[in-house]
Amino acid sequence: MFLILSYPREGVIMDNNEKQAEISQDVLIATGIALILGLGLGYFAYPVFSSGQTAVAGNDTTACAMGGFEMDAAKVNDIKALWEDMLFLQSGSKHSVKYVNYTEKNGLIALDFVIDDVYPQKLYITKDYEYLLQQPVKFSDIKGQVAMAKAQAEEALKPPEKSDKPKVQLFVMSYCPYGNLAEKALKDVVDLLSDKVDFEPVYIISGSNGNYNSLHGQKELEQDVREKIIFNKYGAKKWMEYVYDADTNCTLNNIDTCWKEVATRAGVDATAVEAEYAANFNAIADGEVAKTSQNGVSASPTLLVNSKKYSGDFIPEAYKDWICSGFNTMPQECDTQLSTTSALSGKTGTCG
């Protein structure tokens, strides 16, 4: 059995995830399965209580009997010593762990300890002393959580609503690395299907009234707007040609000059783009803010087909199949086989 013991430190949020706005389906299912199978991984964290929530520790353990079960004092002292050692290794300083008492509950033995005479902590142990866990979890609770996660996963796999001309929206940031990978994976799809679908890139911008932001800074914001202008003026295929080149040959650091070189190669009139940028920057940015908000999107990349989110890998053939599933009648182009190689190359993630 492997124990991870954590000590509360003032001003530190004890959370292993950077973001907990949503619990991913994979994590929820994996957690449920791990708990159901009783894997030997315990995570022990001390809750920070208010000043009124303190406990008084008792003496060191002594053998006592409860309902036919006799607590092994040596085992409890082993747990106490192990805990103190782990706290020392984690924090670099010594902390006291004192045993208070025990109770029997649902076939488990609940051990009450107090840390540094302040932080109450309850651990559970099986009667054979083989397994420790912080908190027993009811099978019915896990079953309900897994059922909910399964329903969400099944809903995510359902194809989009069908239409004669599917609406395809790619929400990105111009220099989100994952957004750039998605754009590259979509290039052949856009070249193949842009005449058959209502395709639009949408740039994830926040703000209003001339004060706008893009996640990776001012240079990205400016490129967001330039790329949207190119799409508006030249259409999906030319936009895709331009963006693919910019993603490949420019960086966020040099995009303020490199974009013109790419425009020249793509046959895009950079002077016309600059004029549109100067005249309508705020209006274009407002439009992107509105579309992002209306669709509840915050992560780059996000691909919507008739408002249904694609949740697979960045694979041209998979993108094509998802888009084609949104047609009432699939066009012949949907029979074309595209690459089945992932653009992620083992990497996963989003910006947002």
C-alpha positions as CSV (number, residue, x, y, z in Angstrom):
1,M,0.0,0.0,0.0
2,F,1.3,3.5,-0.9
3,L,0.2,6.5,1.1
4,I,0.3,10.2,0.2
5,L,0.1,12.3,3.3
6,S,-0.5,16.0,3.0
7,Y,-0.1,18.7,5.6
8,P,-2.2,21.9,5.4
9,R,-0.2,25.1,4.9
10,E,-1.7,28.5,5.3
11,G,-2.6,30.2,1.9
12,V,-2.1,26.9,-0.1
13,I,-5.1,25.3,-1.8
14,M,-4.6,21.6,-1.6
15,D,-5.8,20.6,-5.0
16,N,-4.0,18.5,-7.6
17,N,-5.8,20.1,-10.5
18,E,-5.2,23.6,-11.9
19,K,-8.8,23.9,-12.9
20,Q,-11.9,22.3,-11.4
21,A,-14.6,24.1,-13.3
22,E,-15.7,20.8,-14.7
23,I,-14.9,17.2,-13.7
24,S,-13.9,15.3,-16.8
25,Q,-15.8,12.2,-17.7
26,D,-12.6,10.1,-17.8
27,V,-11.5,11.2,-14.3
28,L,-14.9,10.6,-12.9
29,I,-15.1,7.1,-14.3
30,A,-11.6,6.2,-13.4
31,T,-12.1,7.4,-9.8
32,G,-15.3,5.4,-9.5
33,I,-13.7,2.3,-10.8
34,A,-10.7,2.7,-8.5
35,L,-12.9,3.1,-5.5
36,I,-15.1,0.2,-6.4
37,L,-12.1,-2.1,-6.9
38,G,-10.5,-0.9,-3.7
39,L,-7.1,0.0,-5.2
40,G,-4.4,0.4,-2.5
41,L,-3.9,4.2,-3.0
42,G,-4.9,6.4,-0.1
43,Y,-4.8,10.2,-0.1
44,F,-4.7,11.8,3.3
45,A,-5.3,15.5,3.6
46,Y,-6.0,17.5,6.7
47,P,-9.0,19.7,6.5
48,V,-8.4,23.2,7.8
49,F,-11.0,23.8,10.5
50,S,-12.2,27.0,12.0
51,S,-10.8,28.0,15.4
52,G,-13.8,26.4,17.1
53,Q,-13.1,23.1,15.5
54,T,-10.2,21.6,17.6
55,A,-9.8,18.2,19.2
56,V,-8.1,17.1,22.4
57,A,-5.8,14.1,21.8
58,G,-5.9,11.2,24.2
59,N,-3.0,9.1,25.5
60,D,-0.9,6.7,23.4
61,T,-2.7,3.6,22.2
62,T,-3.7,0.8,24.6
63,A,-5.3,-2.4,23.6
64,C,-9.1,-2.4,24.1
65,A,-12.0,-4.5,22.8
66,M,-15.2,-3.5,21.0
67,G,-17.8,-5.9,20.0
68,G,-15.4,-8.8,19.8
69,F,-12.7,-6.7,18.0
70,E,-9.6,-5.9,19.9
71,M,-7.5,-3.0,18.7
72,D,-3.8,-3.8,18.2
73,A,-1.9,-1.0,19.9
74,A,1.3,-1.8,18.0
75,K,-0.5,-1.5,14.6
76,V,-2.0,1.9,15.5
77,N,1.4,3.1,16.7
78,D,2.9,1.9,13.4
79,I,0.3,4.0,11.5
80,K,1.0,7.0,13.7
81,A,4.8,6.7,13.2
82,L,4.5,6.3,9.5
83,W,2.3,9.3,9.3
84,E,4.7,11.4,11.2
85,D,7.6,10.2,9.0
86,M,5.7,11.1,5.8
87,L,4.8,14.5,7.2
88,F,8.5,15.1,7.9
89,L,9.5,14.1,4.4
90,Q,6.8,16.3,2.8
91,S,7.2,19.4,4.9
92,G,10.8,19.3,6.1
93,S,9.7,19.7,9.7
94,K,8.3,17.4,12.4
95,H,4.6,17.2,13.2
96,S,2.9,15.3,15.9
97,V,0.2,12.7,15.3
98,K,-1.8,11.6,18.3
99,Y,-4.3,8.8,18.5
100,V,-7.6,9.6,20.2
101,N,-9.9,6.6,19.9
102,Y,-11.6,4.2,17.5
103,T,-15.1,3.1,16.6
104,E,-16.5,0.3,14.4
105,K,-18.6,1.3,11.4
106,N,-20.0,-0.8,8.6
107,G,-17.3,-3.5,9.1
108,L,-14.4,-1.0,9.2
109,I,-12.6,0.4,12.1
110,A,-12.5,4.2,12.3
111,L,-9.4,5.6,13.9
112,D,-9.5,9.2,15.2
113,F,-6.2,11.1,15.3
114,V,-5.3,14.7,15.8
115,I,-2.4,16.5,14.0
116,D,-0.3,19.0,16.0
117,D,-3.1,19.1,18.6
118,V,-5.2,21.1,16.1
119,Y,-6.3,19.2,13.0
120,P,-8.7,16.2,13.6
121,Q,-8.4,13.4,11.1
122,K,-10.3,10.2,10.8
123,L,-8.8,7.1,9.0
124,Y,-10.4,3.8,8.4
125,I,-8.7,0.5,8.5
126,T,-9.9,-3.1,7.7
127,K,-10.0,-5.4,10.7
128,D,-7.0,-7.3,9.4
129,Y,-5.0,-4.1,9.2
130,E,-4.2,-4.6,5.6
131,Y,-5.8,-1.5,4.1
132,L,-6.1,2.1,5.2
133,L,-8.4,4.7,3.5
134,Q,-9.4,8.2,4.4
135,Q,-13.1,7.9,3.7
136,P,-15.3,4.9,2.8
137,V,-17.4,5.6,-0.2
138,K,-20.8,4.0,-0.7
139,F,-21.1,1.7,-3.6
140,S,-24.5,3.3,-4.5
141,D,-22.8,6.8,-4.6
142,I,-20.1,5.6,-7.0
143,K,-22.7,3.7,-9.1
144,G,-24.7,6.9,-9.4
145,Q,-21.7,8.9,-10.4
146,V,-20.6,6.4,-13.0
147,A,-24.1,6.2,-14.4
148,M,-24.2,10.0,-14.8
149,A,-20.7,10.1,-16.4
150,K,-21.6,7.2,-18.7
151,A,-24.7,9.1,-19.9
152,Q,-22.7,12.2,-20.5
153,A,-20.1,10.2,-22.5
154,E,-22.8,8.6,-24.6
155,E,-24.4,11.9,-25.3
156,A,-21.0,13.3,-26.4
157,L,-20.7,10.4,-28.9
158,K,-24.0,11.1,-30.5
159,P,-23.7,12.7,-33.9
160,P,-24.8,16.3,-34.5
161,E,-28.3,17.3,-35.7
162,K,-28.5,16.9,-39.4
163,S,-29.1,19.7,-42.0
164,D,-28.7,20.2,-45.8
165,K,-25.7,22.4,-45.2
166,P,-24.1,21.8,-41.8
167,K,-22.8,24.8,-39.9
168,V,-19.2,24.2,-38.9
169,Q,-17.5,26.6,-36.5
170,L,-13.9,26.2,-35.4
171,F,-13.2,28.3,-32.2
172,V,-9.5,29.0,-31.9
173,M,-6.8,31.5,-30.8
174,S,-4.4,32.3,-33.5
175,Y,-1.3,31.3,-31.5
176,C,-2.7,28.6,-29.2
177,P,-0.4,25.6,-30.0
178,Y,-3.3,23.2,-29.8
179,G,-5.5,25.4,-32.0
180,N,-2.7,25.5,-34.6
181,L,-2.5,21.7,-34.5
182,A,-6.3,21.5,-35.0
183,E,-6.1,24.0,-38.0
184,K,-3.4,21.9,-39.6
185,A,-5.5,18.7,-39.1
186,L,-8.5,20.5,-40.6
187,K,-6.7,21.7,-43.8
188,D,-7.6,18.8,-46.0
189,V,-11.1,18.7,-44.5
190,V,-11.7,22.4,-45.3
191,D,-10.2,22.0,-48.8
192,L,-12.6,19.0,-49.4
193,L,-15.8,20.2,-47.8
194,S,-15.8,24.0,-47.5
195,D,-18.0,24.4,-50.6
196,K,-20.5,22.0,-49.0
197,V,-20.8,23.4,-45.5
198,D,-21.2,26.7,-43.8
199,F,-17.7,27.0,-42.4
200,E,-16.4,29.8,-40.2
201,P,-13.4,30.2,-37.9
202,V,-14.3,32.1,-34.7
203,Y,-11.5,33.7,-32.6
204,I,-11.8,33.5,-28.9
205,I,-11.6,37.1,-27.8
206,S,-12.9,38.8,-24.6
207,G,-13.7,42.4,-23.8
208,S,-15.7,45.2,-25.2
209,N,-15.7,48.9,-26.1
210,G,-12.2,49.0,-27.6
211,N,-10.7,47.0,-24.7
212,Y,-10.1,43.5,-25.9
213,N,-7.9,40.5,-24.9
214,S,-6.7,37.3,-26.4
215,L,-5.1,34.7,-24.1
216,H,-1.6,35.0,-25.4
217,G,-1.4,38.8,-25.5
218,Q,-1.7,41.8,-27.8
219,K,0.1,40.2,-30.8
220,E,-2.2,37.3,-30.8
221,L,-5.2,39.6,-30.6
222,E,-4.0,41.6,-33.6
223,Q,-3.4,38.4,-35.6
224,D,-6.9,37.0,-34.5
225,V,-8.5,40.0,-36.2
226,R,-6.2,39.9,-39.3
227,E,-7.0,36.2,-39.9
228,K,-10.7,36.9,-39.5
229,I,-10.5,39.7,-42.1
230,I,-8.7,37.3,-44.5
231,F,-11.5,34.8,-44.0
232,N,-14.2,37.4,-44.6
233,K,-12.5,38.7,-47.7
234,Y,-11.2,35.5,-49.3
235,G,-13.3,32.6,-48.0
236,A,-12.5,29.4,-46.2
237,K,-9.9,27.8,-48.6
238,K,-7.7,30.9,-48.9
239,W,-8.0,31.4,-45.1
240,M,-6.9,27.9,-44.6
241,E,-4.0,28.3,-47.0
242,Y,-2.9,31.4,-45.2
243,V,-3.3,30.1,-41.7
244,Y,-1.5,26.8,-42.4
245,D,1.5,28.8,-43.7
246,A,1.4,31.3,-40.8
247,D,1.2,28.4,-38.2
248,T,4.1,26.7,-39.9
249,N,6.5,29.6,-40.6
250,C,5.7,32.4,-38.1
251,T,5.9,32.6,-34.4
252,L,4.0,34.7,-31.9
253,N,7.1,36.8,-31.4
254,N,7.5,37.8,-35.1
255,I,3.9,37.5,-36.3
256,D,3.5,41.3,-36.4
257,T,5.9,41.4,-39.4
258,C,5.8,37.8,-40.6
259,W,2.1,37.9,-41.4
260,K,2.7,40.1,-44.4
261,E,5.2,37.6,-45.9
262,V,2.6,34.9,-45.6
263,A,0.0,37.1,-47.1
264,T,2.2,37.7,-50.2
265,R,2.8,34.0,-50.6
266,A,-1.0,33.3,-50.3
267,G,-2.0,36.1,-52.7
268,V,-3.6,38.1,-50.0
269,D,-3.7,41.9,-50.3
270,A,-2.0,43.0,-47.0
271,T,-2.7,46.6,-47.6
272,A,-6.5,45.9,-47.9
273,V,-6.3,43.8,-44.7
274,E,-4.6,46.7,-42.9
275,A,-7.2,49.1,-44.1
276,E,-10.1,46.9,-42.9
277,Y,-8.2,46.4,-39.6
278,A,-8.0,50.1,-39.1
279,A,-11.6,50.8,-40.0
280,N,-13.4,47.9,-38.3
281,F,-11.2,46.4,-35.6
282,N,-13.8,46.9,-32.8
283,A,-16.7,45.7,-34.9
284,I,-14.8,42.5,-35.8
285,A,-13.7,41.9,-32.3
286,D,-17.2,42.5,-31.0
287,G,-18.5,39.9,-33.4
288,E,-16.0,37.3,-32.2
289,V,-16.8,38.0,-28.6
290,A,-20.5,37.6,-29.2
291,K,-20.2,34.3,-31.1
292,T,-17.9,32.9,-28.5
293,S,-20.3,33.9,-25.7
294,Q,-23.4,32.7,-27.5
295,N,-21.9,29.2,-27.9
296,G,-20.5,29.0,-24.4
297,V,-17.0,28.3,-25.7
298,S,-13.8,29.1,-23.8
299,A,-11.3,26.5,-25.0
300,S,-9.2,26.5,-28.1
301,P,-9.7,24.5,-30.2
302,T,-13.4,23.8,-30.1
303,L,-15.1,22.4,-33.2
304,L,-18.9,22.7,-33.4
305,V,-21.0,21.0,-36.1
306,N,-24.6,22.3,-36.0
307,S,-23.8,23.4,-32.4
308,K,-22.6,19.9,-31.4
309,K,-19.1,19.7,-30.0
310,Y,-16.5,17.3,-31.5
311,S,-14.7,15.5,-28.7
312,G,-12.2,13.3,-30.5
313,D,-8.5,13.5,-31.5
314,F,-7.1,16.0,-34.1
315,I,-7.3,13.5,-37.0
316,P,-8.3,14.7,-40.5
317,E,-10.4,11.6,-41.2
318,A,-12.2,11.9,-37.8
319,Y,-12.9,15.6,-38.4
320,K,-14.3,14.8,-41.8
321,D,-16.5,12.0,-40.5
322,W,-17.9,14.2,-37.7
323,I,-18.7,17.0,-40.1
324,C,-20.2,14.5,-42.7
325,S,-22.5,13.1,-40.0
326,G,-24.2,16.4,-39.9
327,F,-25.6,16.2,-43.5
328,N,-29.1,15.1,-44.3
329,T,-27.6,13.6,-47.4
330,M,-23.9,13.1,-47.5
331,P,-22.1,14.5,-50.5
332,Q,-19.8,12.4,-52.6
333,E,-16.8,14.1,-51.0
334,C,-17.5,12.3,-47.7
335,D,-16.3,9.1,-49.3
336,T,-12.8,10.5,-49.7
337,Q,-10.3,8.9,-47.3
338,L,-8.2,11.4,-45.4
339,S,-5.2,10.9,-43.1
340,T,-5.8,8.9,-39.9
341,T,-2.7,10.2,-38.3
342,S,-3.2,12.4,-35.2
343,A,-1.7,15.9,-35.4
344,L,-1.2,15.7,-31.6
345,S,1.8,13.3,-31.8
346,G,1.1,12.2,-28.2
347,K,0.3,15.6,-26.9
348,T,-3.1,16.7,-25.6
349,G,-4.6,19.9,-24.3
350,T,-6.4,23.1,-25.0
351,C,-5.9,26.8,-24.4
352,G,-8.4,28.5,-22.3
